[in-house]
Amino acid sequence: MHRLVVYLPAFFLLIFLFQQTSYGFIEEINTPNFSNLDIDTSSDSIVIDLPKQENLAKRYLVYGQGTLDDAYLDTKNIVYGIDSEKGFFSIGILTENKASQLKLRGYNVIEDFPLDFHSKYASTNAITKISQFGNIANSEQVHKLYNVTGKGVTIAVVDTGVDFSNPDIKESLARDDDNKPVMLDADGQGLVLTNSTFVANIKNDRVYNFSDAKKLPANATSNVYVSKDGVFLNTLSKNGTLTVYNSLYPYYGSSYLLEGRITGDMKIGTSKDNFIPSKSGVYHLGAILAAQMGKMQAVIVLVTDPNVAGVYDTITPDMSTSWMSYAKGADDEKPDYDFDFTDETPITIGNGKEFLLYDSDGDGIDDYSAGTLGARVVDIYGLFSDEAEIDYKLNAINGTLLSPIDENGMYFGVMNDFTGHGTATASTIASKGKMQYDVYNDTKKSTILGIAPDVSILPVKSLWFGDTFYGWMWAAGFENEDNTWVYVGEPKADIISNSWGVSTFPNLEYAPGLDISSHILNSLVTPQSLHQNYTGTVMVSSAGNSGHGYGTMGMPGISSFGISVGATTNNDFVGYGPFKDQPRFGNTTDHSDHVVDFSSRGPGVIGDPKPDLMSIGAYSFVPSAITQLPDEPRESFSVFGGTSMSAPITAGSAALVIESLKEKSLDYDPFAIRNLLMSSADDLHNDPLTQGAGLVNALDAVRIVNGHGGKFLVHNDATFSNIKEVIDVPLSSFNSDLF
């Protein structure tokens, strides 16, 4: 596809938006809190030193006049950056001393901050009475009456990542024309190094021991040997250590690169004639280092070239050893790890089975997950970015978007979700309703159906404010090439769902709504704003959980052209303990569809009647990741809530509308989708700064598209022109060559 360079609105002048003390925080229980990240890092299958860090290296937004190579003496400090004729913008990981030095040199330096994920409640073992999740927003009626389920529509979920292990959402993973997963990790957490090499002496499809170890290549980690017990990688040799990418840095570990030592030799064959094939005879080894449910997760992985010598396209994870290490209690004895790849399932990208799963108890049902192979990961530390040159003296710029798997066997990317927030968001939209759950706690099984069960989910992991821009641009159809954003011809996603924000306002020179994230979101919504062929992308954002006062909405939900969604009650949720059988809100269980107290209210700074729509945020059920610990048996569903849930319900409703429009070959743009949803919403009898247009109703929106229901759509263009007049002044100060 022909690629076209586009000049984008810059976030170069961020100093006019933030002061140095700007920050965000994660509120409420069971949502990610980066400053208090508490993980059990013990492991005796692979020994890694992971002390909790107190004096953290921090992320900073750095920008100013000149170029990246003028500002950075060491490119290893750059996460990613953009150069233009008028200046540069970058995100760097710096010590406070280096940040101060850049300030003294006249550059603008602002500390980046983690996002506030708008989940008000997420619990995994709730005792509940009833759920009517299947017909939220009247979506189930749309499925039955119109056979519209989100087919052919892709929703990018910008969140903490997505774990696709649950059968209810496994098939929803977005794929390209070659059936390869489409996933982005803008934070760089999912990078897995596999550059440790073990050389085998293979002749005529048989493995032999080396007669002289000195014959090994100089850069080889160690050798492969044969014994009466099978064929093994010599991982216990003095050189048998691994370089492990530390996804928990800077919170745990002294560096983003760690040394790991496997406590056993890894088995790759049962005999010299029966072993995992490698056409080159060079086996690559690495380890996935992640966190899940408050525990460290280490998975030793083998990478091989079974088809063409030197083309590494297959990974084999030792899931059984990983499970035993993960499930081991603090006082348990060391398990008898098998350190064996021969009893594991090899995985290749594109075969539709890229999921790292394990059945720990042999009952035929997977109950342990380590993520999904095939994510594209931003190389935030510049480990493999040598081709992205800035100029003759700075060899490489970090921020290169890596391929899902390196053909040379040096790395691959994996998508996971260490908190479960992004998984809950995706499940709200796309759950198939296949699995049965005892949600009533009475042995009666029930299903949980998503709003648009046939939609494709494109996960975008983005935990930091600075990384959301990269995720948005990429999902909207742009690629970061040669320090310039390039439009590749069409968006990767029809809709971008954002269940996050900054609901405690930073100390801004410009209020939320005139901030940079709102400007960029408005541009992404507007067709032809970023390129003459750009069609625009529907942007849905949670309103935030900072209510109940007026003017409490933060960015990006406060943006003028996006769809912001507040939260209502769902009194089908009933409490437990002393509150058993008592309604969660109101005096009776009839009090559903009331605006929740925590839901943020408008107006925006320029008088926008925000939010735009409402949907359930207190509370309902969602499928979750399948992982469970032996001493904490649970079913793989959760109670989810907050405006984090309201946004994906609306995004799923938008998907149903888009499919309906496509079926009838009707032209549309993001503004038309917004108008359709708002015109069909149910009035909740609140003021517009509290409820917007009202409760989203997917059925009535689809009826409008099909000319049914006796309703018609009325709209005008006055809102656009009025808002444009207000924001023209700050927009004129944008550097149009940057970002």
ROLOZA-952808 format. One line per 5 residues: for each residue x negated, y, z of C-alpha. Coordinates in steps of 0.001 Angstrom, whole numbers. Each point is the difference from the previous one (the first is absolute). Layout:
N
X/Y/Z | ...
% end
This chain:
739
0/0/0 | -1297/3416/-954 | -1045/1960/3090 | 495/3729/264 | -1746/2423/2331
2356/2041/2158 | -689/3126/2031 | 1780/-205/3326 | 1037/2428/2713 | -2883/28/2440
-118/-473/3692 | -3284/1907/-180 | 1274/2918/2080 | 1002/-2048/3018 | -1625/2509/2334
2982/2206/-639 | 2179/-2819/1255 | -1756/-1348/3090 | -2140/1253/2817 | -2762/-2185/1386
2180/-1329/2798 | 2621/-1489/-2309 | 927/-3551/866 | 2694/-2631/-97 | 851/-2722/2427
1831/-3268/112 | 2968/59/2298 | 2149/-2691/1604 | -816/-3569/947 | -852/-2769/-2448
-1298/2387/-2636 | -3699/341/-845 | -1944/2237/2351 | -3495/470/-1354 | -1487/1790/2950
999/-2847/2330 | -531/-2933/-2318 | -367/-2976/2350 | -1031/-3274/-1639 | -1259/-3275/1425
-3186/-376/-2057 | -1178/-3330/1410 | -941/-2707/-2518 | -2222/-3044/249 | 415/-1312/-3555
-1948/2957/-1342 | -2018/2118/2417 | 276/3755/-652 | -938/2836/2311 | 3062/2265/207
-237/2305/3011 | 2724/2608/301 | -1363/3384/-995 | 432/3107/2125 | -1798/2656/-2059
1609/-527/-3371 | -1151/1215/-3362 | 2933/2010/-1335 | 1643/618/-3336 | -23/3550/-1321
1510/1862/-2924 | -2912/1937/-1499 | 371/2458/-2878 | -1335/3281/-1315 | -1938/1694/-2771
-2635/-1898/-1956 | -130/-3740/-552 | -92/-3202/2000 | -3742/-398/-507 | -549/3516/1378
1840/-854/3212 | -1028/-3599/672 | -3612/-943/432 | 1100/-3591/583 | 2788/-1405/-2202
630/-2759/2533 | 1968/2595/1974 | 2582/439/-2782 | 3223/-2002/28 | 1053/1522/-3312
-256/3351/-1676 | 968/2128/-2994 | -2142/2596/-1785 | 1288/2890/-2109 | -1284/3236/-1474
1367/1921/2991 | -1136/-2253/2813 | 345/-3448/1516 | 2192/-1934/2399 | -1091/-3058/1959
715/-2235/2951 | -3082/-924/2014 | -831/-2106/3030 | -2301/2155/2088 | -1371/447/3469
988/3228/1725 | -3560/1234/-492 | 140/-515/-3776 | 3436/1582/-145 | -1346/3039/1861
-2928/258/-2419 | 2379/70/-2956 | 2027/2749/1676 | -3168/2038/542 | -757/-323/-3704
3336/1663/-776 | 2138/-2994/-893 | 3521/-556/1258 | 30/-2983/2370 | 3235/-1280/1586
350/-3160/2041 | 2254/-2559/-1681 | 2686/-1690/2076 | 1923/-3275/31 | 3600/-4/-1117
3051/-110/2236 | 1970/-3059/-1112 | 3627/767/733 | 958/-3257/1679 | 1972/639/3161
332/-3631/997 | -1448/-3303/-1162 | 400/-3124/2097 | -488/-3661/-863 | 1847/-1956/2691
3138/2044/494 | 3116/-1749/1204 | 2711/1288/-2271 | 3660/-454/-708 | 688/744/-3612
-1508/1474/-3166 | 1708/1190/-3163 | -3255/788/-1733 | 1132/-1559/-3259 | 2460/2773/-846
-1839/3135/1102 | 822/2929/-2315 | 2624/-2290/-1604 | -2894/-1579/-1885 | 1407/-3525/173
3117/1186/-1818 | -2221/1398/-2748 | -1655/-3428/-361 | 3365/-1791/-213 | 2025/2430/-2108
-2636/1210/-2435 | -2717/-2697/173 | -2456/2824/733 | -2779/-1014/2407 | -2971/2213/-918
-1250/-2088/-2922 | -2663/1739/-2070 | -594/2706/2623 | -3257/431/1945 | -229/1716/3390
-3392/1025/1391 | -4/-288/3795 | -2601/2419/1410 | -535/-1373/3464 | -2209/-2227/2181
-147/-2694/-2689 | 2352/-2911/-653 | -292/-3639/1063 | 1829/-2057/-2640 | -136/-3284/1922
3712/-152/782 | 1897/-1883/-2766 | 2629/2752/124 | -2425/2496/-1557 | -2732/-2170/-1534
1512/195/-3492 | 443/3775/200 | -3715/732/-467 | -482/2218/-3066 | -1937/-1640/-2842
-1410/1139/-3330 | 513/-1601/-3408 | -2629/-2641/843 | 1852/-914/3218 | -2748/1572/2090
1043/1827/3206 | 86/3797/-46 | -1169/1265/3410 | -2071/2949/1231 | -1978/422/3216
-841/3714/88 | -1587/-368/3465 | -2563/-2610/-1036 | 1009/-2417/2760 | 550/-2979/-2276
-3513/-289/-1435 | -1580/-3438/530 | -3736/-408/-635 | -1085/-3342/-1457 | -3610/804/-910
-1586/-2776/2091 | -1181/-2697/-2420 | -746/-3684/479 | -1793/-1811/-2815 | 702/-3631/-898
-2217/-2359/-1960 | 2589/-1386/-2435 | -958/-2377/-2795 | 2470/-1909/-2158 | 2899/866/2317
-1797/-1323/3060 | -1462/1923/2956 | -3548/-731/1154 | -2063/1362/2846 | -2796/2381/-877
-3419/-1629/288 | -1534/3386/698 | 2019/2753/1634 | -2399/2565/-1411 | 1575/-558/-3409
3047/1963/1112 | 489/3384/-1698 | -1493/2846/2003 | 3401/1627/613 | 1800/-3213/1037
1354/-146/3545 | -627/-3732/362 | 465/-3353/-1697 | 2567/-2749/-445 | -887/-3410/1433
1346/-3551/-113 | 326/-2300/3025 | 1893/-3176/869 | 2881/2215/1132 | 358/1881/-3289
-1244/3114/-1780 | -592/3156/2054 | -1010/3622/-263 | -2995/426/2290 | 1615/2773/1998
-1796/-890/3233 | -3419/605/-1524 | -1997/2956/1258 | 1114/1975/-3056 | 3556/-1296/102
1653/3220/1074 | 2693/1967/-1776 | 421/3680/-688 | 3568/728/1124 | 2000/3066/-974
1430/1507/3189 | 3596/1058/-676 | 339/1030/3671 | -2680/2705/-241 | -350/2607/1510
2117/-1289/2924 | -1917/-3247/392 | -3591/-746/-963 | -2936/2317/-476 | 176/-10/-3800
2242/-835/-2944 | -2482/-2807/-773 | -562/-2694/2600 | -2006/-3182/258 | 2021/-3146/573
-1271/-3435/944 | 2151/-3036/-689 | -339/-2556/2782 | 47/-3037/-2295 | -1060/-1078/-3481
2813/396/-2521 | 1085/-3180/-1766 | 563/241/-3770 | 43/-3684/-970 | 626/-3505/1294
-2900/-1528/-1932 | -2660/911/-2543 | 2458/-936/-2759 | 3100/1640/1497 | -381/3692/801
1549/3380/-736 | -1252/839/-3495 | -2269/2913/-920 | -1193/335/-3576 | -3017/2074/1061
-817/-1976/3138 | 98/3225/2045 | 2714/186/2676 | 1024/3360/1464 | 1122/265/3610
1653/2755/2011 | 2553/701/2712 | 3232/1946/234 | -16/2086/3165 | 3368/1445/945
2438/372/2883 | 3492/-1347/487 | 2318/140/3024 | -2788/1478/2148 | -2542/-2730/-762
-2998/-128/-2300 | 455/-2180/-3045 | -3116/-1481/-1632 | 323/-2155/-3114 | -3106/-1593/-1537
357/-58/-3811 | -1801/-1805/-2806 | -149/1616/-3463 | -805/-2182/-3004 | -347/-68/-3780
1670/-3302/-908 | 728/863/-3634 | -2786/2185/-1424 | -3471/294/1500 | -415/3359/1708
3688/951/-250 | 1381/-195/3541 | 3784/-187/-78 | 961/-2408/2794 | 9/374/3780
519/-2732/2592 | 829/1239/3521 | -651/-2218/3012 | 3433/653/1464 | -65/-2871/2484
-3159/1267/1728 | 1375/3540/-45 | 3246/-1140/1593 | -1739/-1912/2798 | -2153/3030/791
2962/2404/-168 | 2251/-2172/2186 | -2669/-726/2625 | 852/1465/3381 | -2479/1950/2088
-442/-2897/2441 | 177/-2818/-2538 | -2996/-2156/-826 | -1628/388/-3393 | 2044/-1947/-2566
-1541/-2683/-2181 | -179/2091/-3162 | -254/-2008/-3214 | -1810/2721/-2026 | 1321/-1789/-3085
1026/1451/-3357 | 849/-3385/-1542 | 3362/-238/1760 | 1028/3549/-970 | 1847/1345/-3041
-1977/2019/-2571 | 1602/3278/-1103 | -292/1896/-3279 | 1524/3337/-966 | 2926/-277/-2379
1241/-3481/890 | 2767/1419/2187 | -1423/-1617/3148 | -2406/2674/1222 | 1232/-242/3592
-2377/-1116/2772 | 2314/-2251/2020 | -302/-2922/2406 | 2357/-2516/1578 | -1487/-528/3459
2338/-2705/1257 | 542/-1996/-3177 | 3766/516/-123 | -89/1225/-3586 | 622/3632/985
-2864/2509/-121 | -501/1837/3288 | -3303/1850/-447 | -858/2710/-2532 | -3206/1819/-878
1298/2225/-2798 | 201/-72/-3786 | -2892/-269/-2468 | -238/2545/-2807 | 154/3490/1523
-1908/2819/-1642 | -1992/1645/2770 | -1493/3502/65 | -3733/-371/696 | -47/2650/2719
-3610/-685/1050 | -1419/-276/-3512 | -1164/-3614/229 | 691/-781/-3666 | 350/3434/-1585
-3231/324/-1942 | 1763/705/-3291 | 1920/3038/1264 | -2794/2524/-460 | 189/3620/1095
-3285/1098/-1540 | -3630/-1046/-395 | -939/320/3652 | 3072/-1462/1708 | 166/-3437/-1705
3506/-813/1366 | 3164/1536/1339 | 2164/-2057/2328 | 3697/-408/-512 | -294/-2336/-2966
3080/-2193/-331 | -1311/-3547/-28 | 1339/-2885/-2053 | 2087/-2605/1877 | -2875/-2494/-170
-3579/487/-1134 | -984/-2345/-2830 | -3529/-53/1419 | 1338/-1380/3265 | -976/2934/2217
3431/969/1357 | 3765/-265/-283 | 2952/1972/1351 | 2770/-1172/2314 | 3246/1674/1078
1133/-426/3603 | 1945/1879/2658 | -1477/124/3489 | 3067/1638/1596 | 2989/-1392/-1881
1426/3465/-712 | -514/-97/-3762 | 1301/-3576/-145 | 3195/1051/1778 | 395/2904/-2416
-423/-2240/-3059 | 2324/-2659/1447 | 2727/2590/533 | 11/551/-3739 | -781/-3368/-1534
937/-2904/2295 | 1436/-2844/-2085 | 2160/-1393/2780 | -1456/-3486/-504 | -1098/-724/3546
2323/-775/2880 | -528/1566/3405 | 1597/-458/3393 | 562/3733/352 | 2989/-540/2313
-2015/-2114/2455 | 2763/-2606/-96 | -1564/-2521/-2449 | 2247/1324/-2774 | -2149/758/-3033
328/3207/-1992 | -1693/1585/-2988 | -1383/3515/-417 | 558/1517/-3435 | -1836/3092/-1189
1473/3000/-1801 | -1518/-910/-3389 | -1150/-3637/264 | -1334/-236/-3560 | -2103/3164/115
-3796/-194/-325 | -2034/1294/2947 | -3321/1733/-701 | -1802/288/3360 | -2212/3055/552
-1953/-148/3253 | -579/3521/1251 | -551/594/3702 | -1499/3498/-208 | 1407/3292/-1236
-2882/513/-2409 | 579/-3380/-1689 | 3689/500/-753 | -829/2312/-2906 | -2101/-2709/-1645
2804/-2524/524 | 2662/2316/-1392 | -1994/912/-3090 | -913/-3602/-774 | 3565/-1278/432
1285/2868/-2180 | -2172/-1158/-2896 | -3338/1763/419 | -3512/-1423/248 | -3002/1685/1604
-2618/-133/-2763 | -3222/2003/-268 | 1121/2240/2888 | 3216/861/-1861 | 3553/-1292/313
1086/-1554/-3314 | 3601/-783/-948 | 208/-3505/-1437 | 3331/424/-1761 | 2644/-1096/2517
496/-203/3759 | -816/-3294/1687 | 3060/455/2233 | 3461/1408/-653 | 399/976/3666
-2489/809/2773 | 1272/-654/3536 | -1674/1793/2933 | 925/-1078/3534 | -2529/2317/1612
-778/3652/478 | -1305/2588/2399 | 2962/667/2233 | -1985/1953/2596 | -963/2996/-2019
-3682/817/-387 | -915/3603/585 | 606/1178/-3562 | -465/3282/-1759 | 2718/-1257/-2334
2955/-1792/1529 | 1093/-3492/-1046 | 1666/310/-3378 | -2646/2398/-1252 | -2847/-2308/1014
-2166/-1824/-2506 | 1638/-3409/374 | 3406/1532/-761 | -1357/1771/-3081 | -1564/-3190/-1323
3169/-1979/700 | 2079/2623/-1826 | -2358/-246/-2971 | 225/-3792/-66 | 3797/191/-64
135/2536/-2841 | -264/-1363/-3576 | -2795/1495/-2149 | -1450/1817/3002 | -3273/-1921/-62
-109/-969/-3642 | 2188/554/-3030 | 913/-3700/-54 | 448/-399/3763 | 3551/-1173/773
78/730/3724 | 303/-2405/2931 | 2810/-283/2547 | -1489/849/3415 | 1868/-1146/3117
-1263/1008/3463 | 1169/-544/3557 | 1212/3152/1735 | -1935/-800/3169 | 889/-820/3598
-462/3463/1544 | 3658/954/459 | 2420/980/1207 | -837/3669/-420 | 371/1917/-3239
-3102/701/-2064 | -1762/-3129/1268 | -799/-1634/-3344 | -3651/-292/-946 | -1871/-792/-3159
471/-1581/-2468 | 3720/-518/692 | 582/3744/32 | -1163/364/-3628 | 2607/1621/-2219
308/-2505/-2854 | -492/-3311/1785 | 2818/-1958/1629 | -264/210/3789 | 2032/-2390/2124
1195/266/3604 | 1239/-2783/2298 | 3431/-1164/1102 | 1144/-2631/2487 | 934/-3590/-671
1817/-1254/3075 | -118/-3561/-1193 | -3222/-10/2008 | 786/-950/3595 | -2535/133/2812
-1109/-2634/2417 | -901/-344/3672 | 2012/2502/2085 | 1346/1510/-3246 | 1275/-3256/-1455
3299/466/-1883 | -213/3754/428 | -21/2216/-3112 | -3284/1700/-781 | 1707/3330/-792
3382/1417/888 | 2671/-1501/2218 | 989/-2931/-2205 | -1522/-2034/-2796 | 2217/1981/-2384
-2415/2902/206 | -2087/-936/-3018 | -1140/2479/-2644 | -663/2769/2508 | -3071/2178/-416
-2697/-1241/2379 | -1364/2497/2498 | -3625/-501/-1099 | 696/605/-3698 | -1756/3214/-1110
2107/2897/-1235 | -432/2775/-2543 | -186/2605/-1272 | -3201/244/-1932 | -2091/3138/210
1640/1441/-3106 | 3482/-921/1158 | 379/-3424/-1653 | 2972/-1895/1481 | -2104/-2984/1014
254/-2961/442 | 1586/-1037/-3290 | 1576/-3283/1102 | 495/-2271/2991 | -187/-3738/581
-379/-2508/2824 | -2930/580/2318 | 1349/-1464/3250 | -244/-2941/-605 | 14/-3099/-2178
-1917/-3146/-855 | -2823/-648/-2441 | -2101/-3035/-938 | -3557/208/1317 | -3360/-1719/-507
24/-3716/757 | -2977/-52/2402 | 814/-1245/3470 | -2125/-1076/2940 | 513/-3426/1625
942/1475/3376 | 2247/2664/-1529 | 2421/-1864/-2254 | 2293/2291/-1919 | 1892/174/-3244
-1398/2202/-2720 | 2447/2889/247 | -50/3294/1881 | 2260/2771/1164 | -987/3135/-1885
1055/3617/262 | -808/3692/-186 | 59/2102/-3134 | -2665/-2467/-1162 | 2945/-2274/-748
2281/2690/-1406 | -2450/872/-2786 | -378/-3503/-1515 | 3774/-544/163 | 363/3098/-2163
-2914/-1036/-2244 | 1730/-3352/-557 | 3251/1803/-776 | -1854/2149/-2543 | -1301/-3203/-1604
3564/-1250/-462 | 930/3295/-1665 | -3047/-116/-2286 | 762/-3566/-1115 | 3576/1049/-758
-1209/2942/-2090 | -2467/-2194/-1870 | 2702/-2578/-751 | 2099/2710/-1633 | -3046/1519/-1768
664/3346/1657 | -2796/2537/334 | -838/1163/3505 | -2677/1719/2043 | -670/138/3771
2354/2960/392 | 2844/-1989/-1571 | -573/-2872/2436 | 51/2418/2918 | 3197/1648/-1277
1728/-3348/-471 | -819/-1172/3524 | 966/3290/1627 | 3211/380/-2029 | 1176/-3451/1061
-967/183/3693 | 2606/-433/2742 | 651/3086/2096 | -853/-577/3678 | 1693/3255/1050
-3199/1652/1181 | -1581/3196/-1250 | -2284/-293/-3052 | -3134/748/2036 | 750/-3141/2007
1399/-2420/-2578 | -835/1464/-3397 | 2551/-1310/-2490 | 867/-2896/2322 | -396/-3773/236
-1535/-1591/-3083 | 2497/-2187/-1855 | -1605/-2070/-2750 | 3338/-1385/-1179 | 1536/3401/-692
-3206/1165/-1700 | 76/-2995/-2353 | 3713/585/-578 | -801/3511/-1228 | -2536/-1395/-2461
2609/-2447/-1302 | 2806/2573/-131 | 1988/-1762/2712 | 1555/1138/3254 | 1730/3123/-1252
-2994/2185/849 | -2037/2367/-2097 | -3403/1574/461 | -352/3765/317 | -3390/1680/105
-1764/3217/-951 | -3580/1175/-372 | 177/2905/2451 | -1803/-1884/2766 | -3031/-565/-2183
-247/3606/-1147 | 545/1403/3495 | -2633/-2216/1597 | -2418/590/-2861 | 222/3739/578
-995/-460/3648 | -2936/-2348/-624 | -1397/1691/-3126 | -2324/2200/2079 | -1796/-2788/1912
-28/-2184/-3126 | -1839/2714/-1903 | -2954/-338/2398 | -506/-3661/-870 | -3140/-1035/-1838
1632/-1722/-2960 | -3166/-1897/-935 | -376/-1792/3322 | 1549/-2859/1946
% end
